[in-house]
Amino acid sequence: MPVVRDLRVLLRFRGFRHLLAIRLLSQGADGVYQVALAAYVVFSPERQTSPAAIASAMAVLLLPYSLVGPFAGVLLDRWRRRQVFLYGNLLRAAMASATALLMAAAVPDWLFYVSALCVTGVNRFVLAGLSASLPRVVDAPRLVLANSVTPTAGTLAATAGGGLAFAVRLVAADSDVAVVLVGAALYLAAALAALRVPPRLLGPDEESVPPRLAAAFAGTARGMAAGVRHLAEPGRRAAARALASMTLVRFCYGALTVLLLMLCRYGLTSTPQEGLRLLGLALGVSGAGFFAAAVVTPWAAGRLGPTRWIVVCAACAAVLEPALGLSFAVVPLLLAAFVLGLTTQGTKIATDTVVQSSVADGFRGRIFSVYDVLFNVAFVGAAALSALVLPPDGRSALLVVLVAAIYGAVAISMGRFAHR
């Protein structure tokens, strides 16, 4: 198969193999940690979860990224990215261990959220750095394939981490503390994997010595403005359009995530344990969709171009999401999870490729940090909308139809841009 052949060629790049190992371990730990948080916040028998409660938790954990993101971009364009992966994962390992202690001590919720926020906040530096480093370890002709393999492999690793978390809960008698400690061990392994990368390999080239922290913070506003101006240049408009489309797709994915959580908790199951099992199955099926996107996207984007592939993904989601979702039954729900996994990841791969190939290396860190901010704001906005629309059992035809309309608008807008 051409994909297998190209993948073998890609894995011959030593730097790519090391970067991929860091991503797999880091995002695998993310999957473990996120399942532990979901089980603790949403599926604990003693908690009565509502869409508003889920939206509040997402706002607490994700909105601060709007502050962290710009600083992450400016610093990633100055700091050695390899050092970010090393110290960032060491810091997350320590803070995840602290989260486990807080769970065991049954502290107030706000203190638990502060700890979780610290763990997920560092994630912005790591993920943005991984995306910005990718063009440094592969050649230009294989960038589309690399964008298919690495983010999708990371998502699959997160899915596998979620599966590992479910397995640990079974062995450790539903212990969320044990799950979080497993995540901390994986963060530590990701930090050790970063030691195999030469410090200068991943860039950036502009600064051989990192600037003073105060100077970097002082230049944040100017740096972000320069990144936005860079996107506004005539040759970068494809990247700006792709980012806008991916933000809307992320909004749709966030709304459907809250809907899925409420269906699994109340609408389709009778106990929290059954709901958690159904959620795990849905996440596994969605992970299969992500894998399918990694296989299909290099061929499809090569034939159609990344922009037209975004059109196809959005159009498929617009048609299939309401066709499968309006029944609010288990089997159609799982099919919808596969479709949304495929189309969402296919859109992300194409967007990553457009952005990486359209912006200069000195701006990639800032622009990918803006990318992360848009991701999180869209997700929180979707959760807030869901809190207003969703009934307690999650069965909302209005939300399903609204999401389909947004997918359709993305397909039409990007289709017109591609035609021009």
DRENSEKOL-43302 format. One record per atom (N, C-alpha, C): residue in one letter; y, x negated, z. Coordinates in steps of 0.02 Angstrom, whole numbers, plus 32768, in hexadecimal, padded with zeros to 4 digits. Layout:
N
AYXZ
...
//
This chain:
420
M7FC47FD68000
M800080008000
M803F7FD48000
P80737FE87FDA
P80B07FBF7FD9
P80CF7FB6801E
V80CE7FEB8047
V80ED7FE68089
V80C87FB280B4
V80867FB380B1
V805F7F8280D7
V806D7F3C80BF
R80707F34807D
R807E7EF18061
R80C37ED88077
D80F57F048072
D81397EF08085
D813D7EE280D0
L81187F0880F7
L81197EFE813F
L80FB7EBA8151
R80C67EA7812E
R80A97E65813A
R80DB7E2E812A
V81017E3780F4
V81347E0580E3
V816A7E038119
L817E7E3E8131
L81B27E428164
L819D7E1F81A4
L815E7E2781B7
L81467E0981F5
L81407DBD81F1
R81477DA181B4
R81467D5881AF
R81877D3981C7
F81BC7D6181CE
F81FB7D4881E9
F81F37D428235
R81F57D06824D
R81E97CFA8295
R821D7D1D82BF
G825D7D1982AB
G82917D3982D1
G82887D8482D4
F82707DA1829D
F82647DEA829D
F822D7DFC82CE
R81F87DD482D0
R81C17DE382FE
R81DA7DE28346
H82037DB18357
H821C7DAD839B
H824A7DE783AC
L82767DF9837D
L82A47E318388
L827C7E72838F
L82487E7A8367
L821F7EB6836B
L81FC7EBA83AF
A81E47E8183C8
A81C27E818409
A81F27E978441
I82307E7E843F
I82617E938471
I826D7EDE846D
R82747EF88430
R82807F3F8428
R82467F698442
L82097F558431
L81CF7F7C8445
L81C87F7F8491
L81CF7F4684B1
L81C97F4584FA
L82037F6A851C
S823F7F608502
S82797F808521
S82777FCB8519
Q82697FE384DC
Q8268802B84D1
Q8229804B84EE
G81F3802684F3
G81B9803F8517
G81CA804C8560
A81F0801E857E
A8207802885C3
A8236806485C7
D8260806D8594
D828D80A88593
D826480E88594
G822E80EA856C
G82048126856A
G81E5813585AE
V81CC810285CF
V81B0810B8612
V81E581268642
Y821F81068641
Y825481198670
Y826E81608663
Q827681728623
Q828F81B48613
Q825F81EC8626
V821E81E0861D
V81ED82128633
V81EF821A867F
A81F681E286A2
A81FC81E686EB
A8238820F86FF
L8271820486DE
L82AD822B86EE
L82A3827586DE
A8286828386A3
A827B82CA8691
A824C82EC86C2
A821782C986D5
A81E882E78704
A820982F38748
Y823482C5875D
Y825482CB879E
Y828A8301879E
V82B083068768
V82E983348766
V82D68379874E
V82AB837E8719
V829E83BE86F9
V825D83DE8712
F822983B6871C
F81E783D38729
F81CF83CD8770
S81FB83B9879E
S81E783B987E4
S81DE840187FC
P81A68411881C
P819B84578832
P81D084718860
E81EF84458888
E8221845C88B8
E826584688899
R826F84568859
R82AF845E8838
R82AE849A880A
Q82E384C28809
Q82EB84F987DB
Q831C84E387A4
T830084CE876B
T832884B18736
T834684E8870A
S838384DD86F3
S83A5850A86C5
S83C384E1868C
P83D585018654
P83F784DB861F
P843784BA8638
A845B84DB8664
A849884BD867F
A8488847F86A7
A8452848086CE
A843F844586F5
A842C840B86C7
I840784198691
I83F583E58661
I843383C98640
A846183F5862D
A849F83DE860E
A84C783B2863D
S84CA83C4867D
S84EE839C86AE
S84CE835786B6
A848B835686B9
A8469831586BF
A847682E98682
M847583078646
M848282E0860A
M84C982C68609
A84F982F0861F
A853E82DA8621
A8547829F8651
V852882A3868B
V852D826C86BC
V8510822B86A0
L84D88230867D
L84B581F58665
L84D081DA8623
L84EE820585F9
L84FF81F085B6
L854A81EA85A9
L8573821585C6
L85BB821385B7
L85DB81D085C9
P85C881AF8600
P85E6816E860E
P85DB813B85D6
Y85AA814785AA
Y85A1811A8571
Y85E081198546
S8607814E8547
S864481508520
S8675811A8538
L866F81068578
L869680CF8592
L8674808C8588
V8633808A8592
V860E804C858B
V860A80358542
G860180658514
G85F5805684CE
G8628802984AE
P8669803884B2
P869A800B8492
P86997FC584AF
F86917FBF84F1
F868D7F7D850F
F864F7F5884F8
A86187F7D84F0
A85DA7F5E84D8
A85E57F408493
G86077F658466
G86117F4C8422
G863A7F0D8421
V86727F0D8444
V869D7ED38444
V86797E968460
L86547EA08497
L86307E6884B6
L85F67E51848B
L85D57E7F8469
L859D7E6B843E
L85B57E418403
D85F37E4983EE
D860F7E1F83B9
D86287DDD83D4
R86207DD08415
R86357D908433
R85FC7D6F845A
W85D57D96847D
W859D7D7A84A4
W85637D698477
R853A7D3A848D
R84FB7D2D846C
R84CC7D698477
R84B77D878441
R848F7DC58447
R844C7DB88469
R84327D7C845F
R83F37D6B8481
R83FC7D6D84CD
Q84357D5684E6
Q84427D58852E
Q844A7DA08547
V84657DCB851D
V846A7E128530
V84247E2F853B
F83F57E1E850E
F83B17E388516
F838F7E1C8555
L839B7DDD8563
L837C7DBD859D
L83977DDA85DE
Y83D87DD585E9
Y83F57DEA8629
Y83F87E35862F
G84017E5885F7
G84037EA085FA
G83C17EBE8612
N838A7EA385F8
N83497EBD860D
N83367EA88654
L834C7E6C8668
L83427E5886AE
L83677E8786DD
L83A47E9886CA
L83CC7EC586F3
L83AC7F0A86F7
R83937F2286BF
R83737F6486BF
R83337F6486E9
A830D7F2E86E7
A82D17F2A8711
A82E37F30875A
A83197F0F876F
A832D7F1287B5
A83467F5887C7
M836D7F76879C
M838A7FB887AC
M83567FEF87A8
A83247FE9877B
A82EE801A8779
A82C6801787BA
S82BC7FDB87D4
S82997FD58814
S82C17FF7884C
A83047FF18848
A832E80138879
A8329805F8873
T832380778834
T831B80BF882A
T82DB80D8884A
A82A580B18844
A826680C58863
A826D80CA88AF
L8292809C88CD
L829C809F8915
L82C480DD8929
L82F580EF8900
L831D812B890E
L82F3816A8909
M82C5816C88D7
M829881A688D1
M826C81AC890F
A825281748925
A82258175895F
A824B818A899F
A828B817989A3
A82B2818989DE
A82CF81CF89DD
A82C881F389A5
A82E28237899F
A832D823A89AF
V8354820F898F
V839C820C899A
V83BF82468977
P83FF82528984
P842382878960
P8423827A8914
D842882B088EE
D842382AB88A5
D8457827D8887
W8495827E88A3
W84CA82568883
W84BA820C8886
L849B81F588BC
L848981AE88C1
L8452819C8890
F842281CA8887
F83EE81BF8855
F840C81BA880F
Y843B81E687FF
Y845A81E587BD
Y848281A587B1
V84A3818C87E4
V84C8814D87DD
V8499811587CA
S8460811287EC
S842F80DE87DC
S841480E58795
A840281238782
A83E9812E873F
A841E811E870B
L845D812E871A
L8494812086EC
L849A80D586E0
C849180AD8713
C84958064870B
C845E804A86DD
V8422806486E4
V83EB804F86B9
V83F880618671
T840B809F8665
T841580B58620
T845680998603
G84878088862D
G84C5806C8614
G84BA802885F3
V84917FFE8611
V84827FBC85F3
V845E7FC585B0
N843C7FFC85A8
N84178009856B
N84448008852E
R8485801B8536
R84B3801B84FE
R84BC7FD584E3
F84C17FA4850E
F84C87F5F84F7
F848A7F4884D2
V84507F5984ED
V84127F4084CF
V84057F5F848B
L840B7FA28485
L83FC7FC38446
L842F7FB18410
A84707FAF8423
A84A37F9D83F2
A84987F5483DB
G84857F298409
G84787EE383F7
G843C7EDB83C9
L84087F0383D4
L83CE7F0083A9
L83E07F158361
S84067F4A835A
S841A7F608317
S84477F2D82F5
A84777F12831A
A84A57EE182FD
A84837EA082EB
S844B7E8F830C
S84297E508300
S83F97E5282C5
L83E57E8D82B0
L83B07E92827E
L83C07E6D823D
P83FD7E728221
P840B7E4D81E3
P84087E0181EC
R84057DE88229
R84017DA08235
R83BA7D86822F
V83897DB2822E
V83437D9A8230
V831B7DB081F2
V83387DD881C5
V83177DEA8187
V83487DE1814E
D832D7DDA8110
D83597DD480D7
D836E7E1980BE
A83A27E1A8094
A83C07E59807D
A838F7E878059
P83647E6D802D
P83377E9C8009
P83087EC38036
R82FA7EA98072
R82CB7ECB809E
R82EE7EEE80D8
L83307EF780D3
L83547F16810A
L83417F5F8113
V83367F8480DC
V83227FCA80E2
V82DF7FCF8105
L82AF7FA480F0
L826E7FA58111
L82737F93815B
A829D7F60816A
A82A57F4C81AF
A82C47F8581D8
N82F37FAA81BB
N83107FE381DD
N82DF801C81E6
S82AD801E81BB
S8278805081C4
S8249803D81FC
V82387FFD81FE
V82057FE6822D
V82207FE28274
T825B7FC3827D
T82717FB382C1
T82887FEF82EB
P82B6801982D3
P82C8805382FD
P828E80838306
T8267808C82D0
T822E80BA82D5
T81F9809D8304
A81EC805C82FE
A81BC803D832C
A81D580428374
G8217803B837E
G8232804483C0
G8229808A83DB
T823380BC83AF
T8229810183C3
T81DF810E83D3
L81B380F283AA
L816C80F983B8
L815980D783FA
A8179809D8407
A816D807B8446
A818580A58481
A81BF80C78478
A81D780F384AC
A81A7812E84B6
T818C8148847F
T815B817E8484
T811C816684A7
A810581298495
A80CB810D84B7
A80DA81018501
G811780EC8510
G812B80E48556
G81288126857B
G813E815C8558
G8138819E8577
G80F181B08585
G80C481A18555
G807D81AD8561
G80618185859B
L80778147859F
L8062811D85D8
L807B813B861A
A80B881568619
A80D381758655
A80A981B1866B
F809381DA863A
F80688213864B
F802681FB8669
A800B81C5864B
A7FCB81AA8664
A7FD3819086AC
V800A816E86B9
V8015815486FC
V801C818C872F
R803E81C3871A
R804581FC8748
R8001821B8758
L7FD4821B8728
L7F9182368735
L7F6B820A8766
V7F7081C8875B
V7F4B81998786
V7F6A819687CB
A7FAD819887CF
A7FD0818F880E
A7FE381D1882F
A7FC08207881E
A7FCA8249883E
A801282608837
D802A826487F8
D806D827E87E9
D80A48257880B
S809D8215880F
S80CF81EC8831
S810381D387FF
D813F81EF8802
D817581D787D7
D818B819187EB
V8183817F882A
V8196813C8841
V816B8107881D
A812A81128819
A80FE80E387F7
A811080DD87AD
V81238114878E
V813681138747
V817480E7873D
V81A580EF8768
V81E380C88761
V81D4807D876B
L81A8806C8798
L8196802687A2
L817380088766
V814B80308743
V812D80198704
V8164800B86D1
G8196803786CC
G81CE802A86A0
G81F27FEA86B1
A81FC7FDC86F1
A821D7F9F8706
A81F67F6186F0
A81B37F6586F3
A818A7F2D86DD
A81927F218692
L81977F57866B
L81A17F4F8623
L81E67F328613
Y82197F468638
Y825B7F27862E
Y82587EDC863B
L82337EC8866E
L822C7E81867D
L82087E5E8644
A81D57E7D8627
A81B27E5F85EE
A81E07E5885B2
A820D7E8885A7
A823D7E83856F
A826C7E48857A
A82817E3D85B8
A82AC7E0385C6
A82887DC285B8
L82487DBD85CB
L82227D8085BD
L82187D768573
A82107DAC854D
A82097DA68504
A82487D8A84E4
A82827D9A8501
A82C17D8084E6
A82C67D3484EB
L82A37D17851B
L82A47CCE8523
L82877CAA84E7
R825F7CCC84BF
R82417CAC8484
R82717CA78449
V82AB7CC7844D
V82DB7CC78417
V830D7C8E8422
P831A7C6583F0
P834E7C3183F7
P83917C518407
P83B87C358436
P83F67C56844C
P84277C658415
R842A7C3B83E0
R845D7C4483AC
R84447C6C8370
L84057C7D836F
L83E97C9D8333
L84097CE08323
L84157D098355
L842A7D4E834A
L84767D578346
G849A7D20834C
G84E27D238344
G85057D418381
P85457D508378
P856D7D4D833A
P85877D07832C
D85A07CFD82EF
D85B87CBC82DA
D86007CAD82EF
E86277CE282FB
E866F7CD98302
E86827CAF833F
E865C7CB58374
E866F7C9283B2
E86337C6883C9
S863D7C2683CE
S86077BFB83E6
S86027BFD8432
V863B7C0D8453
V863C7C12849C
V86567C5784AE
P86327C7D84D7
P864B7CC084E9
P868F7CBC850B
P86BD7CEB84FB
P87007CEA8519
P86FD7D018561
R87357CF88583
R873A7D1285C7
R87337D5E85C6
L87147D7885FA
L87077DC085FD
L87487DE885FA
A877C7DD0861F
A87BB7DF4861F
A87DA7DF685DA
A87D47DBF85B5
A87EF7DBD8571
A87CA7DEE8544
A87887DF2854D
A87617E218523
A87747E698531
F877D7E7A8572
F87927EBE8582
F87D87ECD8568
A88057E9C856C
A88497EA78554
A884A7EB58509
G881A7E9884E5
G88197EA2849D
G87EF7EDC8485
T87D57F0484B4
T87A87F3A84A2
T87CA7F6D8473
A88057F848487
A88287FB7845F
A88377F9E8419
R884F7F608414
R885F7F4483D3
R881F7F3B83A9
G87EA7F2683CB
G87AB7F1C83A7
G878E7F5C838D
M87907F9283B6
M87757FD283A0
M87A07FEF8368
A87E27FE7836D
A880E7FFF8337
A87FF7FDA82F7
A87F17F9982FC
A87E07F7382C0
A879E7F8B82A2
G876E7F9C82CD
G872F7FB682B4
G87367FF88291
V8760802582AD
V876C8065828C
V8790805B824A
R87C1802E8249
R87E480208209
R87B3800381D6
H87857FDA81EE
H87537FBE81C1
H87297FF681A1
L8716802881C8
L86F1806181AD
L871B808A817C
A875D808B8186
A878980B3815C
A879880938119
E878680548110
E8791803380D0
E876980548098
P87828053805A
P875E80758023
P87158061801C
G870680228026
G86C1800C801E
G8693801E8057
R86AF803B808D
R8687804B80C8
R867E809680D3
R869680BF80A4
R8695810780B0
R864F812480B2
A86218104808F
A85DC811B8093
A85C1811480DA
A85D380DC80FB
A85BE80D38141
A85DD8107816E
A861E81168164
A863F8148818E
A861F818D8184
R8610819F8146
R85F081E08139
R85AB81E38159
A858581AD8153
A854281AC816F
A854481B381BB
L8574819181DB
L857B81978223
L858D81DE8238
A85B981FF8213
A85CB82448223
A858E8272821C
S8567826781E8
S852C829181DE
S84F882868215
M84ED82478228
M84BD8238825C
M84D38255829F
T8515825782AB
T852E827482E8
T851D82BE82EC
L852582E282B4
L8514832982B3
L84C9833482BA
V84A28309829A
V8459830E82A1
V8445830182E9
R846582D28309
R845782C4834F
R846A8300837B
F84A18322836A
F84B5835F838E
F847D8393838A
C8464839C834E
C842D83CD8345
C83F083B9836D
Y83DF8379836C
Y83A583618390
Y83AE836B83DC
G83EB836083F5
G83F8836A843C
G83F083B38450
A840B83E18427
A840484288436
A83BB843D8439
L839584258408
L834E84388406
L83268417843E
T833D83DD8456
T831C83BC848E
T832283E784CD
V835E840184DB
V8368842C8515
V833E846C850E
L833E848884D1
L831584C384C5
L82CB84B584D3
L82B4847B84BC
L826E846884C7
L825F84618512
L828C84418537
L82828438857E
L827C847B85A2
M82A784AA8591
M82A584EB85B2
M82678513859D
L8253850F855E
L821685308548
L81D98514856D
C81D684D18573
C819D84B38595
C819D84C385DF
R81D984C985FD
R81DD84D58645
R81CF851E8657
Y81EA854C862E
Y81E685938640
Y81CA85C08609
G81DC85B385CA
G81CE85E38596
G818685E5857E
L816385AD857F
L812085AA8562
L80EA85978595
T80FD858885D2
T80CC85748605
T80DC85978647
S80AB85968674
S80B385B986B3
S80BD858A86EE
T80AF854986E6
T80B8851A871D
T80DB84DB8703
P80FE84B6872F
P811E84788719
P80ED844586FC
Q80AF84428717
Q807E841386FD
Q806B842486B5
E8060846486A6
E805184788662
E808C84698634
G80C88475864C
G810384678624
G810A841E8614
L80FC83F28644
L810183AB8638
L80CD83948606
R809183B08609
R805E839E85D8
R807283B58592
L808E83F1858B
L80A48409854A
L80DD83DD852F
L810A83CA855B
L8140839D8546
L8124835B852D
G80F3833F8550
G80D48301853A
G80B4830884F5
L8092834184E9
L8073834D84A8
L80A983528471
A80DF83768480
A8115837C844F
A81358339843F
L813E83108472
L815B82CD8467
L812C82A2843D
G80EB82A98448
G80BB8283841F
G80BC829883D6
V80C082DA83CA
V80C482F28385
V810582DC8365
S813C82DE838B
S817C82C68370
S8178827C8360
G81558255838A
G814B820F837B
G81268204833A
A80F5822F832B
A80D2822B82EB
A8103823782B1
G8133826482BC
G8166826F8289
G81918231827F
F81A2820E82B5
F81C881D082AF
F81A0819C8287
F815F81988294
F81358169826F
F8134817B8225
A812D81BB8216
A812D81D181D1
A816F81BE81AE
A81A681C381D3
A81E781B081B6
A81E8816681A5
A81C9813C81CE
A81C780F481C0
A81A080E68181
V816C810D8173
V814381038138
V8166811D80FA
V818581588100
V81A1817A80C5
V81E6816080B2
T820F814F80E3
T8255814080D6
T8260810480A8
P823D80CC80AF
P824A80958080
P823F80A98037
W820A80CE802A
W81FD80E67FE6
W823281187FD0
A8240814A7FFC
A8270817E7FE9
A82B681637FE1
A82CC81398010
A830F811D800B
A831580EE7FCF
G82DE80CC7FBE
G82DF80A27F83
G82E580C97F43
R82C681037F40
R82C9812E7F04
R830A81557F01
L831E81737F39
L835781A07F39
L8399817E7F4E
G839381497F74
G83CD812C7F95
G83D381487FDC
P83ED8121800B
P83F181388051
P841981788059
T845081808034
T847981BC803D
T845481FB8027
R843281F87FEE
R840D82337FD7
R83D182418005
W83B5820E8022
W837D82198051
W8396823F808F
I83D3823180A5
I83F1825780DC
I83F682A180C8
V840A82AD808A
V840F82F28071
V83CC83158074
V839782F3805E
V83548311805E
V833E832080A5
C834882F180D3
C833382FC8119
C835783378138
A8399833A812F
A83C08371814C
A83AC83B4812D
A83A083B580EC
A838D83F380CB
A8349840B80E4
C831983DE80EB
C82D783F18104
C82DC840D814B
A830483ED8175
A830C840681B9
A832D844B81B9
A835D8455818D
A83808495818A
A835184CE8178
V832084C0814F
V82F184F48139
V82B884FD816B
L829984C68180
L825C84C981A7
L826984D781F1
E82A284C1820B
E82AF84CB8253
E82B085158267
P82D585408243
P82D085878257
P828E85A88244
A82708591820C
A823085AF81F7
A81FB85A4822C
L81FC856A824D
L81CA855B8280
L81E0856C82C6
G8221856982D3
G823A85708317
G824585B6832F
L825185E58302
L826386298318
L822986508336
S81EC8638832C
S81B3865B834A
S81AC864B8394
F81C6861283AB
F81C185FC83F1
F817885FD8408
A814C85E383DD
A810585DD83ED
A80F2859383ED
V80BA8582840E
V80A9853C8419
V809C851783D8
V8071853183AC
V805E850D836F
V809A85038341
P80C185378331
P80FD852B8309
P812E84FB832A
L813284FD836D
L815E84CF8391
L814884878386
L8108847A8387
L80EF8436837C
L80FB84208334
L80F3844D8304
L8102843D82BF
L814C842D82B6
A8176845482D7
A81BE844782D3
A81CF840382F2
A81AC83F18328
A81B883AF8346
A81A883778316
F8173837F82EE
F8162834C82BC
F819883498286
V81AC8382826D
V81DF83848238
V82208365824F
L82358377828B
L8274835C82A5
L826F831282B4
G823582FA82CA
G822C82B382D3
G8232828D8292
L821382A8825D
L82168288821B
L825D82888200
T827E82C28200
T82C082C881E0
T82F682A38208
T82F282A6824B
T832482848273
T831E8239826C
Q82E1821F826F
Q82D981D68268
Q82E681BF8221
G82D381E881F0
G82E381D781AB
G832E81D181A1
T8354820081BE
T839D81FD81BA
T83B881BF81DD
K839C81AE8216
K83B58174823B
K83A781338216
I836C812D81F9
I835C80F081D3
I838D80E88199
A839A811E8175
A83C8811B813D
A840F810B8155
T84248129818D
T8466811B81A7
T846D80D281BD
D843B80B881E0
D843D807281F5
D8444804481B8
T841F80538184
T8422802A8148
T8466802C8127
V848380688122
V84C5806E8104
V84F98048812D
V84F7804F816E
V8528802D8199
V85207FE28196
Q84E27FCA819C
Q84D77F82819C
Q84E97F61815A
S84DE7F848123
S84EC7F6780E2
S85347F7080CC
S855B7F9980F1
S859F7FA880DC
S85D47F888107
V85C37F6C8141
V85F57F4F816D
V85E87F058175
A861D7EE08186
A86187E98818F
A85F67E8881D2
D85D77E4D81D6
D85B17E3A8212
D85DD7E398250
G861C7E248248
G86497E208282
G865C7E63829F
F864D7E9A827A
F865E7EDD8293
F861F7F0482A7
R85E47EEA829B
R85A87F1282A5
R859F7F2682EE
G85AC7EF8831C
G85A37F098362
G85D07F428377
R86107F408363
R863E7F758375
R862B7FB78355
I86177FB58316
I86087FF382F2
I85C88012830C
F85957FE9831C
F855880068338
F8563801F837F
S8593800483A3
S85A4802083E4
S85C6806383DC
V85F3806983AA
V861180AA839B
V85DA80DC8388
Y85AA80C48361
Y857080EB834E
Y854D8107838C
D854280DD83BF
D852180F383FC
D854B81268422
V858D811C8423
V85B9814B8445
V85B5818F8423
L85B8819083E1
L85B281CF83BC
L856F81F183CC
F853A81CA83CF
F84F881E483E1
F84FA820A8423
N851681E98455
N851282068498
N8541824084A2
V857D823C8485
V85AC8274848A
V858E82B18467
A856F82A6842D
A855182DE8408
A851882FD8431
F84F082D38451
F84B782EC8478
F84CF831584B4
V850282FB84D7
V851D83208510
V853F836084FA
G8564835D84C2
G8582839A84A8
G854E83CE8497
A851783B9847A
A84E183E7846B
A84C3840584AA
A84BB83DC84DE
A84A183F6851E
A84D18429853C
A8513841D8537
A8544844C8552
A8541848E852C
L853C848B84EA
L853584C884C2
L84F684ED84D5
S84BF84C984DE
S848084E984F0
S8485850C8533
A84AA84EE8561
A84B2850D85A3
A84D58551859E
L85018558856D
L852485978563
L84F985CB853F
V84CD85B48513
V84A985E184E6
V846385F284FF
L844085C1851C
L83FA85CB852C
L83EF85F98568
P83BF86288563
P83A9864D859D
P837B862185C8
P836986368604
P8340860C862F
P82FE85F68611
D82DF862085E5
D829F860D85C9
D82A585E58588
G82E285D88571
G82EC85AF8535
G82E685D384F3
R82D7861284F2
R82CD863684B3
R831086508498
S832F8629846C
S8370863C8450
S836F86358404
A836A866F83E2
A836D866E8399
A83B286578381
L83E6866783A6
L842A86538393
L84308607838E
L841585E383BF
L8419859A83BD
L83F2857E8383
V83B785998375
V838E8581833E
V83B3858A82FC
V83D185C482F1
V83F585D282B3
V843385A682AD
L8456859C82E4
L8492857182E3
L8480852A82D0
V844B850F82ED
V843584CB82DC
V842284C68292
A83FF84F88278
A83EE84F88231
A842C84F78205
A8460851C821A
A849E851D81F3
A84BF84D881F3
I84BD84B4822B
I84DA8471822D
I84B484428200
Y847284458202
Y844A841C81D4
Y845D842B818C
G8465846B817B
G8477847D8138
G84BB84628124
A84EB84638153
A852E84488144
A852B83FD8137
V850283D9815D
V84FA83918151
V84DD8384810B
A84AA83AB80F9
A848B83A280B7
A84BD83AF807F
I84E483E38085
I851583F48050
I854C83BF804C
S856783AA8085
S859D83798086
S858683368069
M854D831D8080
M853582DD8067
M851F82E2801E
G8506831D800A
G84F483267FC4
G853083217F96
R8568833F7FAB
R85A5833A7F83
R85BE82F17F80
F85BA82CF7FB9
F85D082897FB9
F85A5825E7F8C
A856482687F8F
A853682427F64
A854282517F1B
H8552828F7F0B
H855F82A27EC5
H859E82807EAC
R85D3827B7ED7
R8610825A7EC2
R8606820F7EBA
//
